[in-house]
Amino acid sequence: MFCSYRYKHLDIRGETILMVETKFVILEDSKNIKNVKSALEKLNWLDKSTKIMQDPSTKSFHLPISTGSDIDLTQLEQKLSDSIPNVKFKVILRSIDDEDHSKSNGNTLQSILSQITENKELVLKLVNSFPKKYSIYTPLLLLPPKSLESEEWTSILNDLDNERKQTLFKSILDIYSTPSSPLTHLAINKPIPEADNIIRSPVHLTMLYGDFNNFWCHTVQNGVYQTWMPIHTMFSRGNIKEKTRILSLNNESYSNINYNTDVIDMYAGIGYFTLSYLKRGARRVYCWEINEYSVEGLIRGVKKNKFGECYLVKRNENIDYSKLLKARCVIFLESNEYCIDRVDEMINLGTSFNISHINLGLLPTSVDSWPYTCKLLDNYGDKSSSWIHVHENIGTDEIEDFMDKTNDKLQSMLYNKKITPIWLEKVKTFAPDVYHIVGDFKLIEKN
């Protein structure tokens, strides 16, 4: 079975949780190691940059799979099982620090830096101050904020001309590349500026190596492929906790999603949550998004995951009913302030709505879209129950009263529905004493 090992590093501003994901085959019997290793090599899935390890507590053996494999884990497991049908697996999923992998990479970096300077003490300082936590978004290696800002790194980089810098950066990429996941671009992450940046563009990304014009990177979370342009669109790994909740079959807040219900995502982005709703089985997801680059990423994600047809409608364009009927994902490239008009337009064309969920995934607050959300669910919410998922950044001192206060505000905007606070999920820490939370609110018909 397969295990994701994650390295975690929290940006103090909470923009991204950085991690490296490595899949492992978990074996109980050492006699099977050779057969599994051979099978992985034949499939070109063996990560040769990470050694085979044994868990000291369980005595199980961990064989690394290349981190860049985009194949769904279920398909990966099936293909490997076909190659080694008599080998037994068991499911393990936990987070650890892979010290051996970091140490191996450190030694390689040391040898590269030794070719630049003969000062062994300086080389060790450079290696020790190189970030141990990072993100791989194939084919991008993304370093955390403030990387390479130490006195030693600043000095060595200032002494190198551009050609030698590029050679160094290329060598660093080679360290973290694997046969199935070659890395071609290197950058340093920076906090997303909030002022005058309504589309949440990562304008301060520091590009070190590679041509970032029309450059796309990607990752796979919960078997869902997501892609984006890192110079135009942000990405937060920390949202995986909420994506996992959406896909959980045992979660009350998302239990009524099915092929007879529709979902509205008021702030779709590249499909952070839209893609999970589609995978969960929603009949159709209606999306609003104002960043054209994010929309392109969403469309690519829907196609890559084979979730059905996309239909893009731009501002001031009339809706083509024939295209609407064929699509599972309908995307409006415009502000969600027009959502009521658009829904009225679709209804006039003959569209039926049965909205089970509305997702409000904007930080620090989605309050501007609450009136539209309440009006839509008042008129077109699922008759048995519908849900509002409110994303907010709130202080720790606000957590206790948040659900009740928000429930009262939403109820004041509803006429036909009764709303009840059900669950507050702490998704991640955004800053000291500030949480990104999701509040789940259930709506039913008034008696």
C-alpha positions as CSV (number, residue, x, y, z in Angstrom):
1,M,0.0,0.0,0.0
2,F,1.1,3.6,-0.4
3,C,2.1,6.2,2.2
4,S,2.5,9.9,1.8
5,Y,5.4,11.3,3.9
6,R,5.1,15.1,4.3
7,Y,7.6,17.7,5.3
8,K,5.7,20.6,6.9
9,H,6.8,24.2,7.3
10,L,4.3,27.0,8.0
11,D,4.8,30.4,6.5
12,I,4.1,32.9,9.3
13,R,1.6,34.6,7.1
14,G,-0.1,31.3,6.4
15,E,0.0,31.6,2.6
16,T,1.3,28.1,2.1
17,I,2.0,25.0,4.1
18,L,5.2,23.7,2.4
19,M,5.9,20.0,2.2
20,V,7.5,17.3,0.2
21,E,5.3,14.3,-0.5
22,T,6.9,10.9,-1.1
23,K,4.9,7.7,-1.6
24,F,6.1,4.5,-0.2
25,V,5.2,0.8,-0.6
26,I,4.9,-0.6,2.8
27,L,6.0,-4.3,3.3
28,E,5.9,-6.5,6.3
29,D,8.1,-9.3,4.9
30,S,11.7,-8.5,3.9
31,K,11.6,-11.4,1.4
32,N,9.3,-9.3,-0.8
33,I,11.6,-6.3,-1.1
34,K,13.5,-7.6,-4.1
35,N,10.4,-8.4,-6.1
36,V,8.7,-5.1,-5.3
37,K,11.9,-3.1,-6.1
38,S,12.2,-4.9,-9.5
39,A,8.5,-4.2,-10.2
40,L,9.0,-0.5,-9.4
41,E,12.1,-0.3,-11.6
42,K,10.3,-1.8,-14.5
43,L,7.5,0.7,-14.1
44,N,10.0,3.5,-13.7
45,W,8.5,4.3,-10.3
46,L,11.5,3.6,-8.0
47,D,12.8,6.8,-6.4
48,K,16.5,6.2,-6.4
49,S,17.2,9.4,-4.5
50,T,15.6,8.0,-1.3
51,K,16.9,4.8,0.3
52,I,14.7,1.9,1.4
53,M,14.0,2.3,5.1
54,Q,12.7,0.2,8.0
55,D,10.3,1.6,10.5
56,P,11.9,0.9,13.9
57,S,8.5,0.6,15.7
58,T,6.6,-1.6,13.2
59,K,9.6,-3.3,11.6
60,S,7.9,-2.7,8.2
61,F,9.9,-1.8,5.1
62,H,9.3,1.4,3.1
63,L,10.2,1.4,-0.6
64,P,10.1,4.9,-2.1
65,I,8.1,5.8,-5.2
66,S,9.0,8.7,-7.4
67,T,7.4,11.9,-6.0
68,G,6.4,13.1,-9.4
69,S,4.1,10.3,-10.3
70,D,0.7,11.8,-11.2
71,I,-1.1,8.6,-11.5
72,D,-4.0,8.1,-9.1
73,L,-3.0,6.0,-6.1
74,T,-5.7,3.5,-6.8
75,Q,-4.5,3.0,-10.4
76,L,-0.9,2.9,-9.1
77,E,-1.8,0.2,-6.6
78,Q,-3.6,-1.9,-9.2
79,K,-0.7,-1.7,-11.7
80,L,1.8,-2.7,-9.1
81,S,-0.5,-5.5,-7.8
82,D,-0.7,-6.9,-11.3
83,S,3.1,-7.2,-11.3
84,I,3.4,-8.7,-7.9
85,P,0.1,-10.5,-7.3
86,N,1.2,-12.6,-4.4
87,V,2.7,-9.8,-2.3
88,K,0.6,-8.6,0.7
89,F,0.3,-4.9,1.5
90,K,-1.3,-2.9,4.3
91,V,-2.5,0.7,4.5
92,I,-0.3,3.2,6.4
93,L,-0.6,7.0,6.3
94,R,1.5,9.1,8.6
95,S,3.8,12.1,8.6
96,I,7.5,11.9,9.5
97,D,10.8,13.7,8.9
98,D,12.9,11.8,6.5
99,E,16.3,12.6,7.9
100,D,18.1,10.2,5.6
101,H,16.8,11.9,2.5
102,S,17.7,15.4,3.7
103,K,21.2,14.1,4.7
104,S,21.7,12.6,1.3
105,N,20.7,15.8,-0.4
106,G,22.9,17.8,1.9
107,N,26.0,15.7,1.1
108,T,25.3,16.2,-2.7
109,L,24.9,20.0,-2.2
110,Q,28.2,20.0,-0.3
111,S,30.0,18.4,-3.2
112,I,28.5,21.0,-5.6
113,L,29.5,23.9,-3.4
114,S,33.0,22.5,-2.9
115,Q,33.5,23.1,-6.6
116,I,32.7,26.8,-6.2
117,T,34.8,27.5,-3.1
118,E,37.6,25.6,-1.3
119,N,36.6,27.1,2.0
120,K,35.3,24.0,3.8
121,E,33.8,26.0,6.7
122,L,31.9,28.2,4.3
123,V,30.6,25.2,2.4
124,L,29.3,23.7,5.7
125,K,27.5,26.9,6.6
126,L,26.0,27.1,3.1
127,V,24.7,23.6,3.4
128,N,23.4,24.1,6.9
129,S,21.5,27.3,6.0
130,F,19.9,25.8,2.8
131,P,16.2,25.1,3.5
132,K,15.4,21.6,4.7
133,K,11.7,22.2,4.0
134,Y,10.5,22.9,0.5
135,S,7.7,22.1,-2.0
136,I,7.9,20.2,-5.2
137,Y,5.2,21.2,-7.7
138,T,6.4,19.3,-10.7
139,P,8.5,20.5,-12.5
140,L,9.0,23.4,-10.0
141,L,11.1,23.3,-6.8
142,L,9.8,26.0,-4.6
143,L,11.8,27.1,-1.6
144,P,10.3,28.8,1.4
145,P,10.4,32.6,2.1
146,K,13.8,34.0,3.2
147,S,15.7,31.1,1.5
148,L,19.3,31.9,0.5
149,E,19.2,35.2,2.5
150,S,21.9,34.1,5.0
151,E,25.1,36.1,5.1
152,E,26.9,33.1,3.5
153,W,24.5,32.6,0.7
154,T,24.2,36.4,-0.1
155,S,28.0,36.6,-0.2
156,I,28.5,33.5,-2.5
157,L,25.7,34.5,-4.9
158,N,27.1,38.1,-5.2
159,D,30.5,36.7,-6.1
160,L,29.1,34.5,-9.0
161,D,28.3,35.8,-12.4
162,N,24.9,35.0,-14.0
163,E,26.2,32.0,-15.9
164,R,27.7,30.4,-12.8
165,K,24.6,31.1,-10.8
166,Q,22.5,29.4,-13.4
167,T,24.8,26.4,-13.3
168,L,24.5,26.3,-9.5
169,F,20.7,26.5,-9.6
170,K,20.5,23.8,-12.3
171,S,22.7,21.5,-10.1
172,I,20.4,22.1,-7.1
173,L,17.4,21.1,-9.3
174,D,19.3,17.9,-10.3
175,I,19.6,17.0,-6.7
176,Y,15.9,16.9,-6.1
177,S,14.9,15.5,-9.5
178,T,13.9,11.9,-10.0
179,P,13.8,9.9,-13.3
180,S,10.0,10.2,-13.5
181,S,9.9,13.8,-12.1
182,P,12.7,16.0,-13.6
183,L,12.6,19.5,-12.1
184,T,13.2,22.4,-14.5
185,H,12.3,25.5,-12.5
186,L,13.5,27.0,-9.2
187,A,11.9,29.8,-7.2
188,I,11.6,31.2,-3.7
189,N,8.1,31.7,-2.4
190,K,7.0,35.0,-0.9
191,P,3.9,36.1,1.0
192,I,0.9,37.1,-1.2
193,P,0.4,40.9,-0.9
194,E,-3.1,41.8,0.2
195,A,-3.2,45.5,-0.7
196,D,-4.3,46.3,-4.3
197,N,-4.2,42.6,-5.2
198,I,-7.8,41.4,-5.4
199,I,-6.9,38.5,-7.6
200,R,-4.4,37.2,-5.0
201,S,-1.5,37.1,-7.5
202,P,1.9,36.0,-6.2
203,V,3.7,39.1,-7.6
204,H,6.7,38.8,-5.3
205,L,7.7,35.2,-6.3
206,T,11.5,35.2,-6.8
207,M,12.4,33.3,-10.0
208,L,15.9,31.8,-9.9
209,Y,16.0,29.3,-12.8
210,G,13.9,28.5,-15.8
211,D,11.6,30.5,-18.1
212,F,8.4,31.3,-16.2
213,N,6.5,32.7,-19.2
214,N,3.5,30.4,-19.8
215,F,5.0,28.0,-17.3
216,W,2.6,25.6,-15.5
217,C,3.3,23.4,-12.5
218,H,1.1,20.9,-10.8
219,T,0.5,18.6,-7.8
220,V,-1.8,15.8,-6.9
221,Q,-3.7,15.8,-3.6
222,N,-6.2,13.1,-2.7
223,G,-5.8,11.7,-6.2
224,V,-6.9,15.1,-7.7
225,Y,-4.7,16.8,-10.2
226,Q,-4.3,20.6,-9.8
227,T,-2.3,22.9,-12.1
228,W,-1.5,26.6,-12.1
229,M,0.9,29.3,-13.3
230,P,3.0,30.2,-10.3
231,I,3.6,33.8,-11.4
232,H,-0.1,34.5,-11.8
233,T,-1.9,32.2,-9.3
234,M,-1.3,31.3,-5.7
235,F,-1.5,27.8,-4.3
236,S,-2.0,26.6,-0.7
237,R,-1.2,23.1,0.3
238,G,-2.8,23.8,3.7
239,N,-6.2,23.6,2.1
240,I,-5.9,19.9,1.7
241,K,-7.5,19.4,5.1
242,E,-10.8,20.9,3.8
243,K,-10.5,19.1,0.4
244,T,-10.2,15.8,2.4
245,R,-13.4,16.7,4.4
246,I,-15.3,17.2,1.2
247,L,-14.3,13.8,-0.1
248,S,-14.9,12.0,3.2
249,L,-18.0,9.8,3.0
250,N,-18.5,9.9,6.7
251,N,-18.6,13.7,7.0
252,E,-22.1,15.0,7.8
253,S,-21.5,18.4,6.3
254,Y,-20.9,16.9,2.8
255,S,-23.0,13.8,3.0
256,N,-25.8,15.0,0.6
257,I,-23.7,15.6,-2.5
258,N,-24.9,13.4,-5.3
259,Y,-25.7,13.3,-9.0
260,N,-29.0,15.1,-8.3
261,T,-27.5,18.1,-6.5
262,D,-25.6,21.2,-7.6
263,V,-22.8,23.1,-6.0
264,I,-21.9,26.8,-6.2
265,D,-18.3,27.8,-5.6
266,M,-18.2,31.6,-5.3
267,Y,-14.4,31.9,-5.4
268,A,-13.3,29.0,-7.5
269,G,-9.6,29.8,-8.1
270,I,-7.8,26.9,-9.9
271,G,-10.4,24.6,-8.4
272,Y,-9.1,24.2,-4.9
273,F,-12.5,22.9,-3.8
274,T,-14.4,22.7,-7.1
275,L,-12.4,19.7,-8.2
276,S,-13.2,17.9,-4.9
277,Y,-16.9,18.6,-5.3
278,L,-16.7,17.1,-8.8
279,K,-14.8,14.1,-7.7
280,R,-17.4,13.6,-4.8
281,G,-20.1,13.3,-7.5
282,A,-22.0,16.6,-7.7
283,R,-24.2,16.8,-10.8
284,R,-22.8,20.2,-11.7
285,V,-20.6,22.9,-10.1
286,Y,-21.2,26.5,-10.9
287,C,-18.1,28.6,-10.4
288,W,-17.3,32.3,-10.2
289,E,-13.7,33.6,-10.6
290,I,-12.1,36.9,-11.7
291,N,-8.5,35.7,-12.3
292,E,-8.3,34.5,-15.9
293,Y,-5.2,32.5,-15.2
294,S,-6.9,30.7,-12.4
295,V,-9.8,29.9,-14.7
296,E,-7.4,28.4,-17.2
297,G,-5.9,26.2,-14.5
298,L,-9.4,25.1,-13.4
299,I,-10.3,24.1,-16.9
300,R,-7.1,22.2,-17.3
301,G,-7.7,20.5,-14.0
302,V,-11.2,19.4,-14.9
303,K,-10.0,17.9,-18.2
304,K,-7.0,16.2,-16.7
305,N,-9.1,14.6,-14.0
306,K,-11.7,13.6,-16.6
307,F,-14.5,15.1,-14.6
308,G,-16.6,16.0,-17.6
309,E,-17.0,19.0,-19.8
310,C,-16.3,22.6,-18.9
311,Y,-18.2,25.6,-20.1
312,L,-16.6,29.1,-19.8
313,V,-18.8,32.2,-19.8
314,K,-17.1,35.6,-19.9
315,R,-18.6,38.8,-18.6
316,N,-21.3,40.2,-21.0
317,E,-21.5,36.9,-22.9
318,N,-24.9,35.3,-23.2
319,I,-25.3,31.7,-22.0
320,D,-25.4,29.0,-24.7
321,Y,-28.0,26.6,-23.3
322,S,-26.7,23.6,-25.4
323,K,-23.2,24.0,-24.0
324,L,-24.6,24.5,-20.5
325,L,-26.4,21.2,-20.6
326,K,-23.3,19.3,-21.6
327,A,-21.1,20.7,-18.9
328,R,-20.4,19.5,-15.3
329,C,-18.4,22.5,-14.6
330,V,-19.8,25.9,-15.6
331,I,-17.4,28.8,-15.0
332,F,-18.3,32.5,-15.0
333,L,-15.2,34.7,-15.6
334,E,-16.7,37.6,-13.7
335,S,-17.4,38.9,-10.2
336,N,-19.9,36.8,-8.2
337,E,-22.0,39.9,-7.6
338,Y,-23.6,38.9,-10.9
339,C,-24.5,35.4,-9.7
340,I,-28.2,36.2,-9.1
341,D,-28.6,37.6,-12.7
342,R,-26.8,34.6,-14.1
343,V,-29.0,32.1,-12.3
344,D,-32.1,33.9,-13.4
345,E,-30.7,33.8,-17.0
346,M,-30.2,30.0,-16.7
347,I,-33.6,29.5,-15.3
348,N,-35.2,31.4,-18.1
349,L,-33.4,29.1,-20.5
350,G,-34.9,26.1,-18.7
351,T,-32.2,25.1,-16.2
352,S,-33.3,23.4,-13.0
353,F,-31.4,24.0,-9.8
354,N,-31.1,21.9,-6.7
355,I,-28.3,23.5,-4.8
356,S,-26.9,21.4,-1.9
357,H,-23.8,23.4,-1.1
358,I,-22.4,26.9,-1.6
359,N,-18.7,27.3,-0.9
360,L,-17.4,30.7,0.2
361,G,-13.6,30.2,0.0
362,L,-12.3,33.7,0.2
363,L,-9.8,35.0,2.8
364,P,-9.7,36.9,5.0
365,T,-13.5,37.1,4.7
366,S,-16.3,36.2,2.3
367,V,-18.9,38.4,3.9
368,D,-19.7,40.4,0.7
369,S,-21.1,37.2,-0.9
370,W,-23.4,36.3,2.0
371,P,-26.5,38.1,0.7
372,Y,-26.2,36.4,-2.7
373,T,-25.7,33.0,-1.1
374,C,-28.7,33.3,1.2
375,K,-31.0,34.4,-1.7
376,L,-29.9,31.5,-3.9
377,L,-30.4,28.9,-1.2
378,D,-33.7,30.5,-0.1
379,N,-35.0,30.0,-3.6
380,Y,-33.1,27.0,-5.0
381,G,-31.7,25.1,-2.1
382,D,-32.1,21.3,-1.8
383,K,-35.5,20.7,-0.2
384,S,-34.1,18.2,2.3
385,S,-31.1,20.3,3.4
386,S,-28.5,22.6,1.9
387,W,-25.2,23.9,3.3
388,I,-23.2,27.1,3.5
389,H,-19.4,26.7,4.0
390,V,-18.0,30.0,5.3
391,H,-14.2,30.5,5.1
392,E,-12.7,33.2,7.3
393,N,-9.6,34.3,9.1
394,I,-10.4,34.8,12.7
395,G,-8.5,35.4,15.9
396,T,-8.3,32.7,18.6
397,D,-10.4,35.0,20.8
398,E,-13.2,35.0,18.2
399,I,-13.5,31.2,17.8
400,E,-15.9,30.6,20.6
401,D,-18.6,33.0,19.4
402,F,-18.0,32.8,15.6
403,M,-20.6,30.2,14.7
404,D,-23.5,31.7,16.7
405,K,-22.8,35.2,15.5
406,T,-22.4,34.2,11.9
407,N,-25.5,32.1,12.1
408,D,-27.5,35.1,13.4
409,K,-26.2,37.3,10.5
410,L,-27.0,34.6,7.9
411,Q,-30.5,34.0,9.3
412,S,-31.3,37.7,9.0
413,M,-30.8,37.4,5.3
414,L,-33.0,34.3,4.9
415,Y,-36.8,34.1,4.5
416,N,-37.7,30.6,3.6
417,K,-35.0,28.6,5.4
418,K,-34.0,28.0,9.0
419,I,-30.2,27.9,9.4
420,T,-28.3,26.0,12.1
421,P,-24.5,26.1,13.0
422,I,-23.1,22.6,12.8
423,W,-19.3,22.5,12.8
424,L,-16.3,24.8,12.9
425,E,-13.2,23.3,11.2
426,K,-9.7,24.8,11.9
427,V,-8.1,24.4,8.6
428,K,-4.7,25.9,9.4
429,T,-2.9,28.6,11.3
430,F,-2.7,31.7,9.2
431,A,-0.6,33.8,11.5
432,P,0.1,34.0,15.2
433,D,-3.3,33.6,17.0
434,V,-5.1,33.7,13.7
435,Y,-6.8,30.6,12.1
436,H,-8.2,29.9,8.7
437,I,-11.5,28.3,9.6
438,V,-14.5,26.9,7.8
439,G,-17.9,27.2,9.4
440,D,-20.5,24.6,8.2
441,F,-24.1,25.9,8.4
442,K,-27.1,23.7,7.6
443,L,-30.3,25.0,6.0
444,I,-33.7,23.4,6.1
445,E,-37.2,24.6,5.1
446,K,-39.1,26.6,7.7
447,N,-42.2,24.9,9.0
